[in-house]
Amino acid sequence: TKLEPTLANIGREVCRTFEVERADIMGPHRERHFARIRHAAFFLARKYTVKSIPTIGRYFNRDHTTIIYGIKRVNDWLAYDPAYAAKVAELDALFAPIIANEWPEEKPCVIEDWPEENHENP
């Protein structure tokens, strides 16, 4: 099933796929394990949304330079870590572009603890 590529959906699905909690990628954790997962969210957000890097950073409580760094690192990890690449590919398949008329009539359910992004500041 394809999902609408919003920052909330990307964050939620990254947590589900990597089996971590929202606080693990939104919080101040700097451990490599959580950073790699968080960086996957940055990568997918940049790839599938029209949000700017600063907007992605604000959503994930990070500076824009962290977003840039994370996206570059994901590209490195995809090349040499098959397990990580498989999980990112699984996520990629969820958000890959689909024909506009294939979107479901109703938007996917949004879990309350995932705030929708502010549409006023692209």
C-alpha positions in Angstrom: 0.0 0.0 0.0 1.4 3.4 -1.0 1.3 6.2 1.6 1.1 9.9 1.1 4.7 11.2 1.6 4.2 13.6 4.5 6.8 14.2 7.1 4.4 12.6 9.7 3.9 9.5 7.6 7.6 9.2 6.9 8.6 9.5 10.5 5.9 7.0 11.6 6.9 4.4 9.0 10.6 4.8 9.7 10.0 4.1 13.3 7.8 1.1 12.5 10.3 -0.4 10.0 13.3 0.0 12.3 11.3 -0.9 15.4 12.0 2.2 17.4 9.9 4.8 19.3 9.1 8.3 18.1 11.2 9.7 20.9 14.2 7.8 19.7 14.4 9.7 16.4 12.9 13.0 17.5 14.8 13.3 20.8 18.4 14.2 21.5 19.8 10.7 21.2 23.2 10.8 19.5 23.9 7.1 19.5 24.9 5.7 16.1 22.0 3.3 16.0 19.4 6.0 16.4 21.2 8.5 14.2 21.2 6.1 11.3 17.5 5.6 11.6 16.9 9.3 11.9 19.0 10.0 8.9 16.9 7.5 6.9 13.9 9.7 7.7 15.8 12.8 6.5 16.7 11.0 3.3 13.2 9.9 2.6 11.7 13.3 3.5 14.0 15.1 1.1 13.4 12.5 -1.6 9.6 12.4 -1.4 8.4 15.8 -0.2 8.8 19.3 -1.5 9.8 20.5 2.0 13.0 22.5 2.3 15.9 21.2 4.3 15.3 23.8 7.1 11.6 22.7 7.2 12.6 19.1 7.5 15.1 20.0 10.2 12.5 21.9 12.2 10.1 19.0 12.0 12.7 16.5 13.3 14.1 19.0 15.8 17.4 19.3 14.0 19.5 22.0 12.4 19.5 22.1 8.6 23.2 21.2 8.5 22.4 18.0 10.3 19.8 17.1 7.7 22.4 17.7 4.9 25.0 15.6 6.7 22.4 12.8 7.4 21.3 12.6 3.7 25.0 12.3 2.6 25.6 9.5 5.2 22.6 7.5 4.1 23.9 7.4 0.5 27.2 5.9 2.0 25.4 3.4 4.1 23.2 2.2 1.3 26.3 1.3 -0.6 27.9 -0.9 2.0 25.3 -2.0 4.5 22.8 -4.5 2.9 20.6 -4.8 5.9 20.2 -1.0 6.2 19.7 -0.7 2.4 16.9 -3.4 2.6 15.0 -1.4 5.2 15.4 1.8 3.3 14.2 0.1 0.1 11.2 -1.2 2.0 10.4 2.4 3.0 11.2 3.6 -0.4 8.5 1.3 -1.8 5.9 2.8 0.5 6.5 6.3 -0.7 7.5 5.9 -4.3 5.4 8.2 -6.5 2.1 6.9 -7.7 -0.4 8.2 -10.2 -2.5 11.0 -8.6 -5.8 9.3 -9.3 -4.6 6.2 -7.3 -4.6 8.1 -4.0 -7.3 6.8 -1.7 -10.3 9.0 -1.2 -9.6 9.3 2.5 -6.2 10.3 3.8 -4.4 7.6 5.8 -5.1 7.7 9.6 -2.7 10.0 11.4 -1.7 8.9 14.8 -2.1 11.9 17.2 1.5 11.9 18.6 2.8 12.6 15.1 2.1 16.3 14.5 1.4 17.2 10.9 3.9 19.6 9.4 3.0 23.3 9.3 1.8 24.1 5.8 2.3 27.8 6.2 6.1 27.7 6.1 7.3 25.5 3.1 
